[in-house]
Amino acid sequence: MGCSNINLVTPTHYLPSIVRALQKAIPMGLNIPIVYNTSGYEKVEIVQMLDGIVDIYLPDCKYMDPAQATKYSDGAYNYPHYAKIALKEMFRQTGDLQVVRGIAVKGLIIRHLVLPNRIAGTKELLKFVAEDISKTTYVNIMRQYRPEYKASEYPELSRRITPKEYAEALGWAKQYGIQRLDK
């Protein structure tokens, strides 16, 4: 009662149970948006299973370079490949973000954390969004990176981003015509 949505956070490993539950709940009157909050590292077959079930996709997009993904995310060399395909499918299903009375009801919101020294591939991500998804896709360019856990083992990641690095990210968004930014 009173909720704006049901936010499924990192839900992929529970997907069969979630889909069965939603298939039962929707005909019984569940009518608030379903949010799929994910790392973006999804196989397209998983995202396709959610067609018609998920209203809002909220993926992170961490890297655009396989070498960076391999180095900083346990050998996930194929992260950029899968993330790009998944983002395209998410957009195909839900389109640009739609907001009614200040509440998101349908669409794609891409979150991207800017990392020091251009490690996240921000420029490449924004170019990809503009050219392969939509310039009106809602993109949250995040600047809150904090070096934690094993960051000290990587000098290039052992600091917060600078105001110049964040401004550079916003400049790329403008360069590529991204029209809906959360900064």
C-alpha positions in Angstrom: 0.0 0.0 0.0 1.4 3.4 -1.0 4.5 2.1 -2.8 5.5 3.6 -6.1 7.1 0.4 -7.5 8.5 -2.9 -6.7 12.3 -2.7 -7.0 14.0 -6.0 -7.7 17.7 -5.5 -6.8 20.3 -7.8 -8.3 17.5 -10.4 -8.9 18.8 -12.6 -11.7 19.5 -15.6 -9.6 15.9 -15.6 -8.3 14.4 -14.9 -11.7 12.3 -18.1 -12.2 10.6 -17.6 -8.8 10.1 -13.9 -9.4 8.6 -14.4 -12.8 6.2 -17.1 -11.5 5.1 -14.8 -8.6 4.5 -11.8 -10.9 2.6 -13.9 -13.4 0.2 -14.8 -10.5 0.2 -11.3 -8.9 -0.5 -9.2 -12.0 -3.8 -10.8 -12.9 -4.8 -10.5 -9.2 -4.4 -6.7 -9.4 -0.8 -5.9 -8.9 -0.5 -2.7 -11.0 2.6 -0.8 -9.9 5.8 -0.6 -11.9 8.3 -3.4 -11.6 11.9 -2.2 -11.5 14.7 -4.5 -12.5 17.8 -3.1 -10.8 20.9 -4.8 -12.2 24.6 -4.6 -12.8 24.0 -4.6 -16.5 26.0 -7.8 -16.9 23.0 -9.8 -18.2 22.6 -12.3 -21.0 20.0 -11.1 -23.5 18.0 -14.3 -23.0 17.4 -13.3 -19.4 16.2 -9.8 -20.4 14.0 -11.3 -23.1 12.3 -13.4 -20.4 11.2 -10.2 -18.7 9.5 -8.7 -21.7 6.1 -7.5 -20.7 6.9 -8.1 -17.0 9.4 -5.4 -16.2 8.3 -1.7 -16.5 11.6 0.0 -15.6 15.1 -1.2 -16.2 17.7 0.3 -13.9 21.1 -1.1 -15.0 24.5 0.0 -14.1 26.9 0.2 -16.9 30.4 -0.2 -15.5 32.9 -0.5 -18.3 33.2 -0.2 -22.1 36.7 -1.7 -22.4 37.1 -5.5 -22.0 40.6 -5.0 -20.6 39.3 -2.8 -17.8 36.5 -5.2 -17.0 38.9 -8.1 -16.9 41.3 -6.3 -14.6 38.9 -4.7 -12.1 35.9 -7.2 -12.1 37.3 -10.7 -11.7 38.0 -11.4 -15.3 34.7 -10.3 -16.7 36.3 -9.6 -20.1 32.9 -9.9 -21.8 31.1 -7.4 -19.6 31.0 -4.6 -22.3 29.7 -7.1 -24.9 26.8 -8.4 -22.7 26.0 -5.0 -21.3 25.6 -3.4 -24.7 23.3 -6.2 -25.9 21.3 -6.1 -22.7 20.9 -2.3 -22.8 19.6 -2.4 -26.3 17.0 -5.1 -25.4 16.0 -3.2 -22.3 15.4 -0.1 -24.4 13.5 -2.1 -27.0 11.1 -3.4 -24.4 10.5 -0.2 -22.4 11.8 2.8 -24.4 12.7 6.2 -23.0 11.8 6.9 -19.3 8.3 8.0 -18.8 7.4 10.0 -15.7 3.8 10.7 -14.4 3.3 13.2 -11.6 7.0 13.0 -10.7 7.1 9.2 -10.6 8.8 6.9 -13.1 6.4 4.5 -14.6 8.2 2.9 -17.6 11.5 3.0 -19.4 15.3 2.7 -19.1 17.5 4.6 -16.7 21.2 3.9 -17.2 23.5 4.5 -14.2 27.2 5.0 -14.9 29.8 5.6 -12.2 32.7 7.8 -13.4 36.0 6.2 -12.3 39.4 8.0 -12.1 41.7 8.0 -15.1 38.9 7.2 -17.6 38.8 3.6 -16.4 35.0 3.2 -16.8 35.0 4.3 -20.5 32.5 7.1 -19.9 33.1 8.7 -23.3 32.5 5.3 -25.1 29.4 4.6 -23.1 27.8 8.0 -23.9 28.7 7.6 -27.6 27.1 4.1 -27.5 23.9 5.4 -25.8 23.6 8.3 -28.3 24.3 6.3 -31.4 22.8 2.8 -30.6 20.0 3.5 -28.1 18.6 7.0 -27.9 19.8 10.5 -27.2 16.8 10.9 -24.9 17.7 7.9 -22.8 17.9 8.9 -19.1 21.5 8.6 -18.0 22.6 9.1 -14.4 26.3 10.0 -14.5 27.5 9.4 -10.9 30.5 11.0 -9.3 30.4 9.3 -5.9 33.2 6.7 -6.5 35.1 6.0 -3.2 38.2 3.9 -3.2 37.3 0.9 -1.0 38.2 -2.7 -0.5 41.1 -3.6 -2.8 41.3 -0.2 -4.6 44.6 0.5 -2.8 46.1 -2.4 -4.9 45.5 -0.3 -8.0 47.1 3.1 -7.8 45.0 4.3 -10.8 41.8 3.6 -8.7 43.1 4.6 -5.3 41.6 8.1 -5.4 38.2 9.8 -5.8 37.5 11.4 -9.2 38.4 15.1 -9.7 36.0 17.8 -10.5 37.8 18.0 -13.9 37.1 14.3 -14.6 33.4 14.8 -13.8 33.1 17.9 -15.9 34.8 16.0 -18.7 32.1 13.3 -18.4 29.3 15.9 -18.6 31.1 17.5 -21.6 31.0 14.2 -23.4 27.3 13.8 -22.7 26.7 17.3 -24.3 29.0 16.4 -27.2 27.0 13.3 -28.0 23.6 15.1 -27.5 22.5 13.1 -24.5 19.4 15.1 -23.4 18.3 13.6 -20.2 21.0 13.6 -17.5 20.9 13.1 -13.8 24.1 14.5 -12.3 
